[in-house]
Amino acid sequence: MTATTDGSTGALEPRAPSATGTTTGTTTTTSTPAPSDLADVAARAAQRSIEHLLARQDDEGWWKGDLETNVTMDAEDLLLREFLDVRDEETTRAAALHIRGEQRDDGTWATFYGGPGELSATIEAYVALRLAGDRPDEPHMARAAAWIRERGGIASARVFTRIWLALFGWWKWDDLPELPPEMIFLPRWFPLNIYDFGCWARQTIVPLTVVSAKRPVRPAPFALDELHTDPRIPNPPRPLAPAGTWEGAFQRLDKALHLYHRFAPRPLRRAAMNSAARWIIERQENDGCWGGIQPPAVYSLIALHLLGYDLEHPVMRAGLESLDRFAVRRGDGARMIEACQSPVWDTCLAVIALADAGVRPDHPALVKAADWMLGEEIVRPGDWAVRRPGLTPGGWAFEFHNDNYPDIDDTAEVILALRRVRHPHPEQVEAAVRRGANWTAGMQSRDGAWGAFDADNTSPFPNRLPFCDFGEVIDPPSADVTAHVVEMLAHEGKARHPRTRRGIAWLLAEQEACGAWFGRWGVNYVYGTGSVVPALTAAGLPTTHPAVRRAVAWLESVQNADGGWGEDLRSYREQEWIGHGASTASQTAWALLALLAGGERESKAVERGVRWLAETQREDGSWDEPFFTGTGFPWDFSINYHLYRQVFPLTALGRYLHGEPVVGRLGKGA
C-alpha cells in the first residue's frame, strides 16, 4: 500500500482559496451574474442564510444540528436505566413527554416523519410509557396495544426489541438467536469473525455476545400480556426454512449454537467473555462513550455490568455520564435522545456552504472552524487497520469523540472544507490534508470504490444471521461516499491518478438505468445523484458525457410541480417512490447541485428550484424540514439532520450565484 495517492512521498502543493470574483465584505460578487431578477432573489436568500448560519456557530468553532431519529432511542435509554436500577423520576417524565408527543393518531409510532407505524418502535415506546406509569386502559395505550396485536404481537418484533424484553423476562432467551462470545476468537480470515461486520454492528455485537451468554433476567415491574396475540402462547414456535436455502442453513446453525450454549466449556467461555470485556474497554472513548454512538454504549454498559463492573467503576461511571450527552432538552421539558452527534460533519458542510456562498476565505468564522477541525484530526490506528495494516493514519470521524473509527466520507468533506479557508498557518492545513487524503485513498476497496469506515467490508454472511434482522451490518462501498472521495481527490490534483480513475469507473458502472445513483447515507436517489454528478464533473468528465446527461434528464423528470425536489424514504422499498415525495430544502439543494454541475445553470429546472428555495425560506434565513432525508440504515433507521436544511440550500444558492467552486489549483498528477 503506497503512502501517497500518486505514489510519491512529497507534500501536496498548497491550494489557493476559491475565488470567482471580487470580495466585498463577507460575500463575493461574481463576474458572470445570473439573470438579474433571479440573481437578486437568490442573493438576498443567500445573505439571510449566511447570517443565520454564522449566528449558530459555537464559540469553539463548530456547528451541530440536532440528529433526530425515533423513539426507540428514548425507550431503550429508559430500559437501560431500569435494568441498572438508576432510572429517576425526572428523566422518566421528560422522556415520556417526548415519546407521547411522537405517537400517531392510530396509536402507533413511526420511524420517520410521515411514515407508517412500525411494530418494534411501537412496542418499545409502549413499554417505556408503562415504565413511566401510563396505564394499559388509557386510550392512547389501548390503541397502541390493539395495533400491536393485529400485527402479530411481540413475537413478530425484531430481534433487538425481543432482547430488551428478555432482559426483564417478557421474552424467553431460548427463543432468541444465539450469539456466542467465542466468536471473539475467530481469526480475521474466518467467516463471521467480528471484523466481517461493519464498525457500528461490531461495536454492538461484541457486548451482546456477553449478554447472550449471561442471559440475565431482572424482575419485570409489570406483565405485558396485552401485547401478545395469545397470552397462553407468548413464544409461538417459528417455522424452519428449507434446508437447501441460506436462511434454512443459518437457522440450523443457530440451533447448533443453542445446543453449544448448554455444553460450552466453562474455561473457554470465561476466557471469551474476558476477551470481549477487554475489547470493549479498549474502545471506550475519552468522553466515556463507545464510537460516539448511543446503541453500542448501552449494550457495552450492560455487558460490563454483567461481568461484575459496578456502577462506580471508572469505566461504568464515564459510560453512564456519556449517555446524558446524547440528550436534547426541548422547551416544553421533553427529553429526546440522539443516536449520535454530528459536529465534524455539520462543521465541514457549514464551511463549504459559507465559502461557496461568497464568505471570504479568511473570515474569522471559517478560520475558527478550520482550527477546530484541525484539532479533531485522528492520527492513531483504529479497527480500520485490520484490513489496512500498513496505512498511515490521518482522517476525521463524525462525532466529537470517536478515535477508533474515522469516517471516509467525513474526511473527504473536511478536506474540501479546509481547502476553502485561507488559514494563517497554511502548513498546518497542508500537513493535515496530505495525511487525510493519503489515508482516504488507501482505504479504497478492491472494486475501486469506498465504504464509510472500512475497506472491503463486503462479506455476504453477516446479513444472513438470524440475529441480524434489522439494518445493515456490513459496510460495502456506496456511490455517495465514493463520489465525495473522487471529488476530493480531483480537487487535490489527482483527477487522473489510477485510484481516482477506478473510482470514476465504478461510479459510471453503478448508474441506474433511469440515470440516477442510489443514496446509501442520504435519501435516496436524489442524494446519490446530487453527490455523484458534481464529483464526475470535478474529475474532468464533460457536461456532455452520457452519464451526466442521463442524470440531468432524470432530475428534471422528477422535479415537483412546486419547483422543488423530494424523495420519500419508502423509495428504499417501493419503486414508485423513487425520486418522489414532498419537496424539501435539502433534497432540492442536492438536485440543484447536480444540475449546476451538469451545466444547467440557465435551465428552467434550475430557475424553478432556486425560486422554491427563496420562497420557502423563513424570515430568519432558515428553512423548515420535518421530513427525514438522512439514513443510518436505508429504511430501517432514518435520520433528520437538522442542519441539512441550512447548509445544503446555502451551498446550492452560492453555486448558482458564483459558479462551481474551484477549491484549489491542480497539482501534479492532474
N, C-alpha and C positions, 0 to 999 in steps of 0.2 A: 504494500500500500504506500503510495507516494505521500509525502508530507504537504505538497502543494498541488493546486488544481491543474497546473500546467507542467508539472514535473520539475520545475525549478525550485530553488531554495531561497531565492531573493524575495525581498519585500514587495508587495504590490505597490504600484505608484499611487501617491496621494491624488484624490479626486477633487476637482473644483466643484463648489456648490452649484446646484441648478440655477440657471438664470436665463429667462427667455425674454426679459425686457428690462426696464429700469426700475429701481427700487425707490419707493416713496413711502416713508412712514413704516407701517407694518405690512403693506401689500405691494405687489408688483404689477405694473401695467404692461400688458403685452403689446407687441408691435403688430400683431395680426388679430385685431379685435373681431369678436363675434358680431352678428347682426345687432345693430345699435340697441333696439328695444329689448331684445332678449339678453344682451350683454349687460345692460343696466339692471335688469331684473335679477340676473344671476349674481352680479357683483354685490348688490345690496344683500341678497340672501347669504352670500359667502361671508361678507363682512360681519353680519349678525352672528353667523355660526362661529367665526373666528373668535369674536368677543365672548361668546358663550363658552367655548372650549377652553380658552385661556383662563377664564374665571374658575374653571373646575380643576385646574392643576393643583396638586398637593404642594405644600411648601418644600417638600423634599425633591420635587421634580417629576413625580409620576402621576399618571391618571389611572383611575379604576372605576368602572361602572359595576353596578350590581350584576351578579351572574345568577339568573333565576332559572330554576329547573322545575321540580314538582314536589308535592308534599311528602313523598317517601323519605326525603332527607330529614324533614321535621319529625316525622313519625319514628324513624329509626333512631334519631337523636334521643327522643323520649324513651324508647325501648331500651337503648343502651343505658341511660341513666337509671331506669327501673332495674335493669339486670345488675348494675354495680351498686345499687342502693344509694344513689346520690341525686335522685330526682327531687327537685324542690318545687314548692307551690308556685312561685313567681315564674320560673321558667316554663312550667307546665301550662300555666294560664296564658302566657304570651304565645306559646307555640300553638295551643288550641285555638286561640283567637285567629291566628293566621290560617290554620287548617280549615276551620269552619268557613272562613271567608272565601276559600277556594272551592267549596262544594258547589256543584251544579244543581239546577232545579230538579233534575231527576234523581238526586241523591248520590250521584257518583262524583268521582274526581278524575280529571283528565291528566295527561302528562304534558300537554301543551295547550296554549290558548286556542279555544275554538275546536279542540279535538274531541274525539269520542271518549266516553267513560272508559276507564281502564281497570281491569279486575284487581290486579295486585295493588295498585295505588289506592284503590277504594278500600280494600281490606286493611291495608296498613293505616290509612287515615282513620278508619272506623275504630281500630284497636287503640290508636293514640287518643282519640276522643273518649273512649271508655276509660283509659287511664286518667284522663282529665276530669272524669266524673259525669260525662254525658250518659244518660240512661238509654237502654235499648228501646224503650217505648216512646221516646221523644220522636216527633215526626221526622226530623232530618235523619235520625239514626235508623228508624224503621224503614224509611225509603232506601237507604243505603243497603241495609241487610237484605231486603227483598230483592234488590237488583243483584246482589252478590249470589244469592241462592239461585236466581234464574240463570246465572252464568256458570253454574257448577259448584259454587261454594269454594271453600278453602282448598279443596282437593284439586281445583283447576288453576290455582295460583302458581306463579313461577317458583323455582327452587329457592331463590333468595328470600322470598316472603315466607315460605314454609320453614326455612331455617330460623328466622326470627321468632316464629310461632313455636318452634320446637324448643327454644330456649326456656319457654315457660310452660311446656307440657301441652300446648294447644295442638301439637302435631307430633307424630312419633318419629324419632330419629331413624328407626329401621326402615321407614318409608321415604327416606331421602337418599339421593345418590351418595355413594361413599367417596371420600377424598382422603386417602391415606397420607400421613405425614412423611412416610418413607420416600415419597416422590422427591423430597429434597436431595436424596442421594443419587437420583438418576443422572448419569453423565450427560454432558451437553450435546452429545451426538445421538442420544437415545430419544425415541419418540415420546412426547408428553413430558419431557423434562421442563422445569419451571421457566426456562428461557425460551421455550416454544410459545409461551403466552405473551401477549402484549404487556407493556410495563404496568398498566393500570390493573389488568387481570392478575398478573404475577403478584403484585403487592396485596391483592385481596385474597388470592388462593392460598398463599403460604400460611397466613394466620388461620384461615378457615380449615386447613388440614389439621391444625391443633384442635380447633373447636369440634371438628368431625370425629376426631379420635376420643376426645373427652366426653362428648355428648352430654353436656350439662343440662339440668332442668331446675329452674328456680320456681318456687310455688307461684302459680298463677293467681293474680288478685281477683279473677272472676272467670266464669266459663264463657265460651264462645259458641254455644250450641246453635244460636240463631244464624250462624254463618255456614252451617253445614246443610246440604240438601236433605240428608237423613242423619240426625244426630246419633242414631243407633249404629251407623257405619261411618264414622267420621273419616276413616282412612280407607276408602274403597281401593281394591287392587287395580293396578294398571296393566293392560294387556301388553304382551311382548310382541314386538315387531318380528317379521320373518327373519330367520337366522341368516339368510343369504344377503341381507341388507346391512349397510353400515350402521343404521340405527339399531337393528337387531343385534349386531355384533357387539356394539358398545353397551347395550343393555345387559347382555350376558357377561361382559367384562365387569360391569358394576355388580352383578350378582356374585361373581367370584370374589370381588373386593369386599363385599359384605361378609362372605364366609371367612376371608382372611382377617377381617376385623376381630372375629371371635377367637382366632388362634394365633394372632400376631405375636412373635417372640417379644416378651416384655423388655429385655435389654435393648433390642433393636428399635422398638417403638419409643422407648425413653430417649435413646440417642437421637432418633429422628426429631422428636419434639424439642429437644435441647438445641439441635442444629437449626431448627426453624426459629426458635427464640433468638438465637444469635443473629440469624439472617435479618429478622425483624428489627432488632435493636440497632444493628449496624446501619440500617437505612432510616432511622429516625432523624429528622432534620433538626437544625439548630433551634427552631421555634417549637419543637415538640411534636410536630405533625409528621405524617408519612407521605412523601411525594407531593405535598401541598394540596392533597385532595381528601375529602371527608371520608368516603367509604373505607379505604384501607386503614384510616385512623381508628374508626370504631371497631373494626374486626381485629386489629392489632391489639387494642386495649383489652378486648375480651380474651384473646388468646393468652396474652401475658398474665392477665389476672387468673386464668385457669391454671397457669403454670406456677402460681404461687407469688407473683409480684403483687404486693399490697398497694393500696391506693396512695400511700405516702412514699412509695419508691420514686426516686427522681424521674425515671422513665415514664412511669404512670402519671405522676403529677404533671409533668410537662405535657404529656399527651392529652390529659383532661383539660388543661388550661388552653391548649391549642384549639379545642373544639369551640370554645366561646368566640374565637376569632372568625369562625365561619358564620356567626350570627349577624343578621342585619335587622336593626330595630326600626320599626315603622312609627309614624307619628301617632297612630292610634293605640300604640302599645304592643302591637303584634310583633312576633319574632320569626323571621324567615332564615332558614339555613341555606347557605350557598354550598354547592357541591365542591367548589374550589374557587379560587380568586385569580383574576387575570391581569395583574398590574403591568407585567412586561409586555404582554400582547396589546393591551389597551394603550400603553405609552408609545410603543413604536408606531402603532396605527395613527395615534393622535399627532405625532411629529410629522409623519408622511402627509397627513391631511393638511396641517397648518402650512407646511413648506410648499406643497403643491398649490395651495390657495394663495400663495404670494407672501406669506410672512417671511421677513428677511432671515437669511440663514444664520445670522449671528444674534438673533433676537434672544434676550435673556431666558425666556421660557424654553426655547429649543436647546440652548446651551445647558441649562439646568437639567432638562430631560436627558440629554446626552450624558451628562455626568452621572446621573442616577443609573442609566442603562450600563454604562461602563463599569460601575460598581457591582452590577448584578452578573457580570460575566462568570461563567463556570470554567475553571481551569484544572479540574481534577477529574480522573476517570470515574465513570459510573457503570451501571449494568450494560450500557451500550457497548462497552469494551469487550464483553464476552465474545461478540462476533467481529469486533474490530480492535484486536488487542494491540496492534502497532500504531494506532492512530493517535496523534497528539490532541489532547483536549482543547476545547475552545467553543463556547456556544452560550445560549441563553435558554432558560426554562420559561414556563408560562406564568409561574406564581412568584410570590415573594421569596419563598424558601423551598427549593427543590434541586439540590445539587446533584442528586443521583440520576436525574432524568432530564437533561437538556432537551429542548424541543427543536427539531429541524426546521419546522415551519416558523417558529418564533425567531430562530437565529437568522434565517433568511430575511425576514422583515425588519429585524433590528439593524442588520447591516444596511439595508436600503434606507432606513431612517437615519442612521449615523452619517451616511454619505450626503444627506441633505443639510447637515449642520456645519457651519463654519466655526469650528471649535478653537479656543485659544491655544490648545495643546494638540495640534494635529497628529503628532507622533503617537499619542495615546490611542487616538481613534484608529490610526493606521495599524498599530500592532494588534488591537482587539479585532478589527475587521479581518486582518490576514489570518489570525487564528480561527476565527469563526468560519470564514469562507473555506479554509482548508479542511476543517473538521466536517463541515456540511458536505463538501464534495466527497470526502472519504466515507460518508455514510450512505453513499449510493448503493442500491441493491443490484443484484446480478442482472436484473432485467433492464437496467438503465434508469429506473425511477427511484423515488424516495418515499419512505413511510414517514411517520411523525416522530418516532422515538428510537426505533431500532432498524438495523439493516437486515434484509432477508428474513423478516419475521412472518413467514408465509406457510407454516406447517398446516396441512389440511386436517389434522387430528383434533386439536383442542376444541374447535367448534362442534365436534360430533359427540363430545362427552355429554351424558345425561345431565350432568351438573350445570353445563353451560347453555341454559335455555334463555338467556337474556343478554342482548347486546353483543357487540364484537369482543372477542377475546384474543384476536391476533391483530397485528399492525402492518398489513401489506401496503405497498405503495399506493398512492392516490394521485389523481390528476391535480387537485388543488395544491397539495404540498409540493409536488414535482414542479408545477408551474411557478410557484414562488421561488423555488431554488433556481430554476432556469432563469427567471427574471433577474435574480440577484447576481448570478454568475455572469450574465450578459452585461450588466452594468459594471461588473468588476473587470470587464475586458476579456472575458472568457467565452464569448459567444461561439467561437469556432473550436474551442477545446473539445476533445473527444468525449469527455464526460457530459458536457452541455449538449453536444450533438446527439448523444444517446438518449438524453432526457427528452429532447425535442422529438426524436423519432418515436419514442414511447408515447408521448402526448398525441402525436398525429395518428398513431395506431389505435388509441383509445377513444377517438372521437366517435360519438354515436351517429347512427345513420341520419338522424334528424339534424345534425350539425352541432349538437350540444356536448358538454362533458359532464360526467357525474360529479356531484359535490359530496365528498366524504365528511368534511368538517363544517360545512355550511349548507343551507337549504337552497336548492339542491342543484339542479342543472343550471339554474341562473347563477348560482355561486361558482360552480365549476367552470362555466363558460366565462364568467367575469374574471376569473383568475387566469385562465389559460390564454385567452386572446392577447392581453397585454404582455404576457411573457413571450409568446411567439413573435410578436412584432418587435419587442425589445431585443430579441435574439437575432433579428435580421430578416425574418420572413416578411415579404412584401404584403401590403394590404390586399393585393390581388390574388394571393395564394388561395387555392380552392378551399382549404380548411377554414381560413378566415372568412371567406365569402359565405360558406355554409353556416358558420356560426352567426354571422350578421343576419342572414336571412331568417334563421331560427328565432333570434331575439326579436326581430321585427314582427315575426308572425305571432308571438305570444304576448306582445305588448297589450296591456289592458286598455279599454275604451277611455279611461280617465287619463291616460298618458303614462301611468306608472307601470311597474312590473311587480309581480308577486308569485310565490310558489308555495303551496301548502305542503306541510310535512307528509301528507298522505301520498305525495309523489314517490316516496321511497317504496310504497307497496302497490299503488294503484296507478296504472299508466295514464289514465285520463287526467290525473292531477299534474302531470309533468309540465312545468312552465306555467301553471295556472294557480291562481289564488288572489286574495285581496292585495292591492298594491301596498307595498311597504317602502319606507325610506331607504333601508339598507339594500333591499333587492333591486329597487330602481337604480340605486347608485351602482351596483355591480353590473347591471345591464349597460348603463351608460359608460362605465369604464371600458367594457369590451367594445362597444360601438365606437367610442372615441379612438381607441387604439386601432380599430379596424378602418379608420379613415372616414367615419361617417359624421364628422362634426357639423356639416351643413345639412344633414338629413332631417326629414320631418320627424322621424322617430326620436332623434336626439332633442330636437326642439321641444317636442311634447313632454319628454321625460324631464328636461330641465325645468320647464314651466310647472310640472307637477310638484317637483321638489320645492320650488319657490312658493307655490300657492299653498302647500300643506305645512310650511314652516310656521312654528309658533312665534309669537312676538319676541320671546326671549332668545330666539336664534336656534332653538332645539326642534326636534321632531318627536311626535308620539309614535310608539310602535309596540302595541301589546302582543303582536304575533312573534312566535319563536322562529328565528332564522339561523340559529346555530345548532350544532349537534355534538353530543358526546358519542352516542351510537346512533346511526341512522334509524329513525323511527322509534327505537326503544328508549332512548334518553335524549331529550331535546333541551335546547338552551336558548334563553333570551338574554343575549349580551346587551345590557342597557346602554353601552357606549357605541354599539354598532350604528344606531340610528343617528349618531352625531358625527362620527369620523368618516364614514363612507360617503354620505351625501356631500360633505365638505370636500373630500378628495375629488369627487366627480365634478362638482361645480368649479373647483380650481383647475382641473384639467380641461374643462370646457372653455374657461376664460383664458388660460395661459398655455394651452397645448400640452402634449405629453411631456413628462419630466425627463430631463437629461441629468441623471443623477451624478455622473462624473465623466471625465474624458476617458476614452477607451485606452487601456494599457496594452501591453504586449499579449499576444495570443488572440487578438481580435481579428 
